[in-house]
């Protein structure tokens, strides 16, 4: 989905703040409606990222957005999980939104314990992970599908995915030294030699 989204014209709205309870004055609806109207002729979709609360999701869903991604950990600044939603504005935007929403629903079923085969999008994600183009957190569902079907032991992936160990604990348990051997140092991509 990431490659397709990058090729389509879009508009990103960043983190509409809740500041406690939403104001309920309609300014957000007016703002979003105006942005959608201005962008319809030239954009394929609008996207929004926000700290997930039931009230904010209700707001964006009422505006026609579809939830397509949830973060895997709470954000330090807000204590909330990050969420991303899309509003399609064209046929291409509708196709992208449909694929993204279906992928998100599939990931939710995986989290609930459903066994699933690897799909083409999983292989794309795994290739991005293998070549250090995608962080492990973005590929978590594809990696979970991989370890559930692989005949290889993959001990580091099993520990990281199933026990969610910090990098230093994982490295010690696997008798690895140095941050570079774990793949990521402080959230930054590893450097190629």
GINORGI-V268224 format. One record per residue. D_CENTER is the distance of its C-alpha to the mean C-alpha in Angstrom with 2 decimals. Layout:
D_CENTER
D_CENTER
This chain:
10.43
9.68
13.45
14.56
12.74
14.34
17.66
17.84
19.27
17.16
17.26
14.66
15.69
14.59
14.68
17.72
19.41
20.81
23.59
24.55
25.41
24.54
27.71
28.18
30.21
28.23
27.46
23.72
24.61
27.15
24.84
22.06
24.78
26.45
23.42
22.79
26.51
26.78
23.88
24.74
27.19
25.17
21.43
19.51
16.86
15.90
12.50
12.18
10.14
12.03
12.85
12.84
16.47
18.26
20.30
17.63
15.77
19.31
19.98
17.11
17.75
21.44
20.74
19.37
15.59
13.44
10.37
7.57
4.42
5.57
5.80
8.16
10.96
12.97
13.29
16.79
17.97
17.42
16.98
14.28
10.74
8.55
7.65
7.26
10.12
12.22
16.00
17.65
20.94
22.26
22.54
20.09
17.60
18.35
17.81
14.40
13.40
15.11
13.43
9.85
11.20
13.07
10.32
8.53
12.15
12.91
10.32
11.90
15.26
14.64
13.95
17.17
19.04
19.36
20.33
18.79
19.80
17.75
17.02
17.24
13.52
13.30
16.16
14.66
11.66
14.40
16.59
14.20
13.95
17.73
18.59
16.62
14.52
11.07
10.62
11.00
8.12
5.76
8.63
9.50
10.11
12.02
13.86
14.84
16.22
17.99
19.74
20.78
22.63
23.80
27.42
26.82
26.73
23.67
24.52
22.11
19.04
20.63
21.27
17.94
16.00
18.68
20.16
17.44
20.23
20.14
20.74
24.41
25.16
23.54
25.62
28.73
28.40
28.12
30.88
28.93
29.99
28.19
24.57
24.44
24.99
21.81
19.80
18.34
20.53
19.29
15.73
17.32
17.41
20.58
23.41
25.05
28.73
